[in-house]
Amino acid sequence: MLRLAIIILALGLSSAAQADVKNYMDQMLREIYILKPYIVSEAEYKDPKNSAEIDESLKRMVSLSESISHEGKIRSTGFGISSDVLTQQLKESELVFRVGNKGYSLWMLRSTLSVCMSCHTQLPSASTRFDFSKKEHKLTKPFDEAEFLFIVRNFEKAMPLYQQVIAEYPKNAVTPENLKKAIARELYYYVRVKRDMPGLIKALDKNLKNKQLPTSAKTRLSGLKKAAQDKKGEGYPEFKEDQQAELKSYAESQLKNELAGDFDFSASKELDYLKTSSVLYKYLNDFPQTPLKPEILYWLSFCERRYEPTAFYSLPELYLKQCVLEHPQSEIAPACLKEYQDLVTLAYTGSSGVNIPDDVKKELQSLKKMIKTMKPKK
Ligand code: HEC
């Protein structure tokens, strides 16, 4: 009887926490509605007559984001990092707006929206029905409209727009960069959110009908299609809480080459990374207290676009840092630190050699010290 009561209590609590997250997200949605016309128009964003409305909305987003960061469920899963990044970016965007460099603030805010996407594409889920197109301020550019729909998780409406963007390239004057983004959004949606390889193949087939695409895009799309066909029958393994050994052996076999320092950038690998991270995020979300958490962070750092120089913020680095900060006594912590150090060194390597700023050096030192003072937990 007591056991039953505890189970009911536990269920009640977790769905209450979920309801809170949803409630915050609904409020975020409201802010995005308010900001949308300004986000797409630099002139409107900079116009002094809109200043008060924009700044108030940015402030509310900062405070919402702080509340979300404190949610237990968000803290303990793969969402924690993205949530902190969101708060940090929004704070900076608001501050810069107020101090006066509105162009920079807008650039920052736009990149911040990719943080929303990074959370929303971690777990399998259903599409929302939030729709901007019936409201005023409908955007004339399909790519922009698709991005807003994607941000609020209306994947079903966003996907046809991305396909249109790809189908009508280059006469729609979409930039090559946004063409790449449209393809990337398709991959994240079909492989992680919908877990639907046949759906991905269909989408890629449609994309490939456009003979005007640059050769590099065509090569990439057909490579992805072939890889998706090879994986069509594979399925996504699920692991129970007590199947830690199985999860570990799955991750280590998927990432065998990478763990040995050997990266290849094939289409097949790209899909594998998305699939493996999908399985890992789901496990961490289902069992946030798992002792495997530092290992999962370590593996995720290999799956998340590690060497993508255009990424605005680097999840791999943040995951590795979290592994050390939260679990300095774990067996994997020294490996996390080593990878982190390598990525940081690479980031600060230029034509004039390695130039690591003093703050970053200090941080590396303090992470090292944390590990040293902790006794390894066997
Ligand atoms: C830390 C991770 C995280 C970040 C960052 C994040 N979200 Fe969410 N969001 C979630 C989760 C988890 C859900 C699903 C909640 C549920 O329905 O259970 C969600 C759901 C939503 C929904 C759908 C809500 C509903 O009622 O179905 C909207 C809209 C949304 N988020 C907007 C945003 C916007 C806008 C941003 C960026 C400013 C953002 N989110 C950033 C985690 C995040």
Residues whose N, C-alpha, C, O or C-beta is under 5 A from the ligand:
A	BS01	HEC	Q18 V21 K22 M25 D26 M28 L29 I32 F79 S82 S83 L86 V115 C116 C119 T128 I151 V152
